[in-house]
Amino acid sequence: MAFGLAVGAAQAAPTTILAFGDSLTAGYGVAPEDAYPAKLEAALKVKGYDVRIINAGVSGDTSAGGLARLDWALGDHPDYALVELGSNDALRGLEPTETRSNLDHILGALEQAKVKVLLMGMLAPRNWGTDYAQRFDRIYPDLAAQHRVPLYPFFLDGVALDPKLNQADMLHPTPAGVDVIVHRTLPAVEALLGPPGAAPS
């Protein structure tokens, strides 16, 4: 009887999603309940998913910072990961080949750990010039194809540069902006997870 209860408890464990990113994931400037991971978790539960999303966003993190702390983040043994890194690389004008290499290693490590990934794309600000923007913007579709993971092309789609949806710095979304991101990314996250109740594959 006790064994049966233990098996039932194990089966009832929620699917764990690692939201692995920078300030856009961490929820810079908004309350914890208004951060992207919290609002995405709530939206998925409305859809019938039994999920727990871990907010592993660190404000100011570059792709190199994310790579450095990945092993620690994997200590939670997630089933899935949403990888949202690179915006700070672009804001600082870091060399795109370095960003590509860091993200490549992150995706490789997640694959090795058997964590299914949704890669969240980012676009470079245009003040660095056309050549930089083209080289940076190619990173995400190239790596998604290389690692055979789904890509959400631009994490801030529908929000970037909209004063109604961003804080005063015009870099970080307001709670209303987070709502837009959740609404737009939700279908991609659902596609990653499969139908509600499906076991992680």
N, C-alpha and C positions, 0 to 999 in steps of 0.2 A: 504493500500500500504506500509506504513512504517512497519507494522507488518510483511508483507511478506519479506521485505528487511532484517529485523532483523533475521527471521528464516533462510533465505538464508545465512546470515553471520555466524550464528551459525553452520549450516551444513558444511560450508566451512572451519571451524577451523581445522588446521592440527592435526594429531594424535601426542600426546606428549609422549615421551619416556624419562625416567629418567635413565641416565647412572650413577650409584651409585657405586663409588669405591674409589681406592687409586691413587697413582701416575701413575699407568698404564692406568687409565681412564683419570686422570687430564691432562696427556700429559707432564710429567716431561722432561725437556731438549729439547723439540721441540716447534715450533711455534703453537699458538692456532689452526690454520687451519690444522695442521698436527696431532693433537690429535685424538685419537680413535673416540670420539663422533662426531667430525666434519667430519671426513672421512667416517664414517659409515652413517651419515645423507646424505652426497653427494652420496654415493653408492646406498642407498635406493631410493633417488629421481630419479636417473638414471633408476631404476627398475619400476618407476611409483608411488612410495609411496609419499603421502603428509604428511611428518613427521617433527617434531621439536624435536631434541634431546638436552636435558639439560645436560650439563657437570657438574655433581655433584661429581666429583672426588677431593679428598683432598690428596695431597702428604704426605706420612708418616702415613696415617690413618691405624689403626688396625680395626679388626671387632668390638671391643668395641667402638672405636671412631665413626665408622659408625652407630652403634646402638644409640649412644648418640645424633647424629644429624639427625636421620631419620625423626622425626616429622617436623623439619624445612624443610627438603627436600620435604616432602609430601605436603608442602604448595603450590607447583606448580600444584597439582592435576593431576599427570601423569596418562596416560592410561596404560602404561607398564613400567617395570623397568628391567634393566640389572644389576644384582648384582655381582660385581667383588670386593671381599674383602677377606682378609686372607693371602695375600702374605707377608705382614709385620709381621703378627703373626708367620708365619713359619720362616722367616729370623731371628727373635728374639728368636726362640725356645720357644714361649709361649705354655702353656699347651693346647693340642688339645681339651680337654673337654670344656675349656673356649671359644675357637673359635667356637666350635659346638653350644654352648649355645647362643652366641651372634648372630650367623647366623640364628639359629632357631627362635629367637625372631624377627629378621629383617623380615624373611619370613612370620612369623605369622602376624606381623603388616601390611605388604603389602597385605596379603590375606584379613585381616580385612578391609583394605581400598579399597578392590576390584581392586587392581592393579595386572595385570597379569605379571608374572616374568619369566625371563630366568636367571638361575643360572650359573654363570661362574666359573668353577672349577679351583682349584689351586693344585699344587703338592709341597710337602715339599722338600727343598734341602737335599741331602743325607748325609750331614756332621753331622746331628743330630743323625744318626744311623737308623737301619732298623725298630726298634720298633716305634720310633717317626714318621717316614715316613709312616708306615702302618696305624697308628692311625690317622694321619692328613689327608692322602689321602682319607680315607674312609668317611670323613665328608661330602663331596659334593654329592656323589651318595646316601648316606644314607638320607640326608636331602631332596634331590630332590624327592626320593621315598616317604618319609614321608609326604611332603607337596604337592606331585603330581604336581610338576613343571618340565619343561624341563631343561635338564642339557647340557651345553657345557663342555666336560670333563676337558679341560686344556686350559685356556685363552691364554697362550704363546705357544701353539702347533705350531711347525714349526719355531719358533723364538728363544726360550730359548737356551742359550749357543752358538748361532751362532754369531761369531764376526762381520760378514758382516751385521747383522741385529740389532745389539745392540750398544748402546753408550759405551764409554770407561769403564763404571762401570760394564758392562755385565749383568745389571739388567733391564735396561730400553730400549725399542726399539727405533731405529732411525725411521725417516719417512718411509723408505723402510720396516722396520719391522712392523710398524703400518699397512702398506698396506697389508702385509701378514695376519695379524690378522683380518683385515676387510674382506679380501677375504675368509678366512676360517670360520669366524663366521657368515657371511652374510646368508647362507642357514638356520642356526638355528634361526636367527632373523626374517627372512621371514616366517618361519614356525610359529613363535610366533604371528606375525601380521596377518597372513592369506593373501589372495590375495590383491593386490592394490585396494583401494577403499572400502574395507570391513570396516564396522563400528566396533570399539572396542567392544568385547562381554563381 
